[in-house]
Amino acid sequence: MLITTLVLFFSNQLTTYTLSMCNIPSTIMVNLGLILTFVLFLVQTCTIYLGIKSVINYVKQTKTKNNKQDEQSN
């Protein structure tokens, strides 16, 4: 999951913009760029984690429903 997040993070155009803010010779823009980059990374990581978790829950629920239907048909 971390590798996927890093690939998406560095290929994202918004990340490129926030990291380019760090090259501006202003302390406020450097700090803002770092903070926005970190926030963007956290949002992407949480989104991928929740997506994987919801897929796992969906597969478990459908497997449970199929098992109950098989038991009732017998």
Rosetta blueprint (number, residue, H / E / L):
1 M L
2 L H
3 I H
4 T H
5 T H
6 L H
7 V H
8 L H
9 F H
10 F H
11 S H
12 N L
13 Q H
14 L H
15 T H
16 T H
17 Y H
18 T H
19 L H
20 S H
21 M H
22 C H
23 N H
24 I L
25 P L
26 S L
27 T H
28 I H
29 M H
30 V H
31 N H
32 L H
33 G H
34 L H
35 I H
36 L H
37 T H
38 F H
39 V H
40 L H
41 F H
42 L H
43 V H
44 Q H
45 T H
46 C H
47 T H
48 I H
49 Y H
50 L H
51 G H
52 I H
53 K H
54 S H
55 V H
56 I H
57 N H
58 Y H
59 V H
60 K H
61 Q H
62 T H
63 K H
64 T H
65 K H
66 N H
67 N H
68 K H
69 Q H
70 D H
71 E H
72 Q H
73 S H
74 N L
